[in-house]
Amino acid sequence: MPITREELEAVIRAAIPVTKVNVEDNSGGCGEKYSVLIVSKEFEGKTTLARHRMVNEALKTQIAQIHAFTQKTLTPEQWEDSQNASNVTS
């Protein structure tokens, strides 16, 4: 049974207190390729590698069942800065 976007989001929310989470199925609906954006205060003071390890640990069962998985992990401050930057360039 393929992994669903909703399943990934539920596991992330259960494992990490998030401000924002966005899960995209980039496989055309077959559940084989996902990208996620996770915004959490838990990422403050952690390197990108440490953040990704947190997410990978939380999703280890699901990641083992999909072909491709990419993640972007930001603190709330980084998320706000990225939103402000995109509004300036728009």
Secondary structure by P-SEA (a helix, b strand, c coil): ccccaaaaaaaaaacccccbbbbbcccccccccbbbbbbccccccccaaaaaaaaaaaaaaaaaaccccccccccaaaaaaaaaaaaaac
